[in-house]
Amino acid sequence: MTADLQKIVFPSLKDRVVIITGAGQGIGRVFAKAFALAGARVVIAERNEAGAAAVAGEIMTAGGQTLAVTTDVADPASIAEMIEVVEDNYGRIDVLINNAGVFSTLQMRPFDQIPLAEWEQVLRVNLTGPFLCARAVLPAMRRAKWGRIINIASGAVRLGRPNYLHYIATKSALMGMSLSMARELGPDNITVNAILPGATFTEIERKTVTPQQKERIIAMQCVPRAETPEDLVGTALFLASEASNFVTGQSINLDGGVTAS
């Protein structure tokens, strides 16, 4: 078996440097633990310092490699400081997972009742943040002529979910941004893809989802059970590995078949 074929049949993330934004809780936390288990060096880029430290502790207790860096993805200076720390410690950046976002704290309301300040905050974190982070990792990825950018969008955009217009707008834009970035970065051997999770239930409280609503969501799925962050891990690992060398510009639904066609 040739070396290149072996990388595809047995994809490895050992010692890959993987930045995961918003990895102090929820989906990001599970991603961080999974990538560490796969042998990657995980950078927890998280605004909540205590949350980042807690996840880093879980990873190190399990024997993984990790670095927690307090990061505000809405602040270019904070991102630049995080990149500098990563480069100083590891000398490379292989994978960026743009996971940080504003959602669970949002109140459902008609779009004409969304305060302008809230609208701008959601756009700043959910869309400008991924743009800034992607721009910041480019120099390291271009030096290596290899890189993976994975944007966490949302399956809700396929449904046109009402009363979350700012959230839906940002996640829809992430899909378009992923395709456009993929076309720009392909010549540098950098792939860009989006993952569209369905209604994923984590330890984060969701006051806007009642037990009855949860039942209705599950009833829409082909797989009749609640979606968990672990259901997203396999696709994230695939998109970050050598096995996905020719996969780019894609928006992949992971919603248990809600949007199956």
N, C-alpha and C positions, 0 to 999 in steps of 0.2 A: 504494500500500500504506500503510495507516495505521501510525502509530508503534507502537501496541500489537501489531498483527499482525507487524510487522517484528521485534519482540523475540522472538516465538515462532518465526518461520521462521528467523531468524538469531540464536539466543540468545547473549547476550554476558555474559561474566564480567569484562570489563575494569574494573579498579579496584575490584571487589568485595573486601571484606576477609574473608578466609577463615581461620578458626582450625582447625588440624588438630592434635589431640592425638596424642602418640606418633609424630610425623612424622620421627624421627631414624633410622628403619630400616624395613625391610619394606614393608608396604602403605602406611603413612603417608608414607614417603619418596617412593614413586611418585606418590601423590596430590599431595603438595606440588609436585613437579616438573611434574605435569600441569596443576594449577591455575595455576601461575606461567606456564606456556606459553600458557594461555588468557587471560592478561592480568590475573589476579587478584593482589591483594596478599596473600601467603601468610604466615601466622603459624605458625611451627613451635613448638608448645607441647610441649616434650619434657624429661623429667627428666635425660636424659644430655646434659650440656652439649656434650661433644665431638661426639656424634652430630648434635645440632642444628646446630652450627657447620659440620659437614661438608656437610650437606644444603643449608644456606643458601649455602655457597660454591659448590656445584654450580648452584644457581638463579641466583646473581648472575653467575657466569661465562657462563651462557646468556642473560644480559640481563634476567632477571626481577626482580620486586620481592619482597622477603622480609624477615622479622623473626624472629630466633630468640630465644625467651624460655624460660629454664629454668623448668619447671613440673612440679609433682607433683600429679596430678589427685586424689590421695587427701587433699590438704591444702587446706582452704578458704582459708587465708591465702595460700598460693602461687598459687592460682587468682585471688584478688582482685588480687594484685600483677601477674599477667599481664594481666588485664583493664585495669588502670590504664595499663600500658605501651602496650597496643594503642590505647586511647582517646587517650592523649597523642600518639601517633604518627600515627594515622589518623582519629580522631574518629568512628569508626563501626565496627560489627561486622555483617556481612551473613550469614555462613555459619559454622556450627559443625559440624565433623565429629568425633564422639566415636569415635576410633580406638584410643586407648591401652588396653592390656589385658595381663593376665598369661595366657600360654598356653604358649609354647615351652619355658619352664623347668619346667613342671609334670611331675611323675612320674605315669605311669599307675598307678592302684591302686584297689581296691574302695572304695566310698564310706565304709565303716565303718573304713577305715584312713587316711583323710585327717586329718592333724593339725588340731586346731581353729584354731591360729594361721594355718595355710595357708588354710583355708576362709575365715577372716575377712579375710585379705589379698586373696584373689581377689574377694570381694564388695566390698571397699573400693575396689579399683582399677576392676574391670570394671562395677560397677553404681552404687555411690555416686559414683564419679568423673564419669560422664556426667550424673548428677542434679545434682551441684554445678556442673559446667561449664554445663549448660543454664540453670540458675538464674542464673548469673553473667552470661550474655550477654543475658538478657531485657530489662533496662532499655534497652540500645542498640537492640535490635530493635523494642521497643515504641515508642520515640521515632520510629523510621523507618517504623513500620507496614509492615514487610517483614522477613522473615527465613527462614532455612532451617536446620533442625537435622537432621543425618544421623547415625544411630547404627549403628555397625558391629557387627552381631550375628554369627551363624554358622549356616551350613546344617546343622551337626552337630546342632542342636536338633531338626530334623525327623526325624533318624534315631535319636534317643535314644541317642547314642553312650555306651557304658559306660566306666567308669574315669576319667571326667573330670567327676564330678557337680557340683563347685563351678563349673567353667567353663560347663557346660551350663545350670546353674541361672541364672547371671548373664546369659547370652546369651538365654535364654528370657524372662527378666524384661525385658530391653531391648526385646523385641518388644512386650510389654504396655505398657511405659512409653511407647513411641513412639506407640501408639494413644491412650492416655489423654492424653498431652501434646498430640497433634494436636487432640483435641476441646477442650481448654482454650485453645489458642493460635490456633485458626482465626479467631476474631473480630479478632485483631491482624494477620491476614495473614501469619502465621508457619506454615510447614508443617513437619511432623515425620515422617520416614520411617526405616525400617531397611533396611540392606543385609545379606543373608545370604550371605557367600562360602562356596564349597565349600572343599575342601582346597587352599589356595593356597600354592604353593611360592615362597619368597623366599630372600634371602641368609642368613636366620636359620637356624641349624642346628636340625634337628628330630631329636633322638636317639631319639624314640619311634616314628618312622616308618622302617621298613626298606624296602629296594628292593622286596621282595615285597609289602609293604603298599601301597606307592605304585602298583604295577601293579594291585592289586586295586581301589584307589580309581578309577583311570583306567578300568578295565573296567566300572565302574558307570555311567559317564557316557555321555551321547548323543554328546558331542564327545570322541573318544578321544585326548586329550592332557592333559598336566599343566596345571592352572590357574595363571596368573600374576597378579600385581597389576594388570598392564595390562588384564586382562579385566574389571576392576571400574571402570576409569576412566570409561568412557562413561556408565554409570548414575549415578555420583557427579556428573559434570558436569551431566547432565540434571536431577537432583534439586536441584542448586544454582542452576539457571538459571530464567529466565522461562518456559521451555518447560514446566515442571512446576507451573505456578501452581495447578492443581486436583488435584494428586496429594498426598495427605497421609494419614497413618495406615496406610501400607502397609509390608509386610515383603516385600522383593523377593529371591527366590532367584537367586543367580548361581553355580551349581554345575555348569554344563555338562550339566544335565538329570538329575542324580542323583535329584532329588526330583520329576521330571516326572510329571504325572498325566494 
